[in-house]
Each structure stands twice: as C-alpha cells, then as structure tokens.
Amino acid sequence: MKKLQYFQYAILWHPTDDQAKDGKKSIVISPPAYVLSKDHNSVLMLAAKAIPDKYDEELDQVEIAVRPF
C-alpha cells in the first residue's frame, strides 16, 4: 500500500474582466483544508466535490489551489 501524503487545498473564485470592472474581487470559497491523500489528482477530485452548487455556472472562474507538505 502506498503511503498517504499530507496536502492543503483551498478553493478560490476569480471575477471575469467585466465583473472586475464592476468592482468584484477574488474570494475564498473554501478556506484552507488539510487532507491525507495518495496524490495531487486525488486531492483535486476531493476539492472539486466541495465546490458549492451556486458556482456551477462559473466553474471556469474557480481555482483549486493544492500544495503538498
């Protein structure tokens, strides 16, 4: 069995150029979370499941930031 690694991830939302002109700024959708996982891609899948439904129409503006320890 492969050892699990410790990761941190956060989910961010960024405005489009038009939204930025209207004064909207990037926000943190989900504050940093810590997980044990087998690899980076598994963390991305886990984080993607945590994106709130209200961002379904704006997934191209959502960023998942992941870092290993």
C-alpha positions in Angstrom: 0.0 0.0 0.0 1.3 3.4 -1.0 1.8 5.9 1.9 -0.7 8.7 2.1 0.7 12.3 1.8 -0.4 15.4 3.6 -1.9 18.1 1.4 -3.6 21.5 1.9 -6.1 22.9 -0.5 -8.3 26.0 -0.9 -11.0 26.9 -3.4 -11.0 30.4 -4.9 -13.3 32.3 -7.2 -12.0 34.9 -9.6 -14.1 37.5 -11.4 -14.2 37.9 -15.2 -12.8 41.2 -16.6 -16.3 42.6 -16.8 -17.1 41.6 -13.2 -13.8 43.1 -12.1 -14.7 46.4 -13.8 -17.9 46.3 -11.7 -15.8 46.1 -8.6 -15.9 42.4 -7.8 -12.7 40.8 -6.4 -11.4 37.3 -6.0 -12.8 35.5 -3.0 -12.0 32.3 -1.0 -14.9 29.9 -1.5 -13.5 27.3 0.9 -10.8 28.2 3.4 -7.7 26.0 3.5 -8.4 22.4 4.3 -6.0 19.6 5.2 -6.3 16.1 3.9 -4.3 12.8 3.6 -4.4 11.5 0.1 -2.4 9.3 -2.3 -1.6 12.1 -4.8 -2.3 15.6 -6.1 -5.0 14.5 -8.5 -7.0 12.8 -5.7 -6.9 16.0 -3.8 -8.2 17.9 -6.8 -11.1 15.5 -7.1 -11.9 15.7 -3.4 -11.8 19.5 -3.6 -14.0 19.7 -6.7 -16.7 17.9 -4.8 -16.6 20.7 -2.2 -17.4 23.4 -4.7 -20.8 24.9 -3.7 -23.6 24.4 -6.2 -24.1 28.2 -6.7 -20.8 28.2 -8.7 -21.9 25.5 -11.2 -22.4 28.1 -13.9 -19.0 29.7 -13.2 -16.6 26.7 -12.9 -14.2 28.3 -15.3 -13.7 31.1 -12.7 -13.0 28.6 -9.9 -9.4 27.7 -8.9 -8.4 24.9 -6.7 -5.0 25.6 -5.1 -3.2 22.5 -3.8 0.1 22.1 -2.0 1.9 19.1 -0.6 3.8 19.0 2.7 
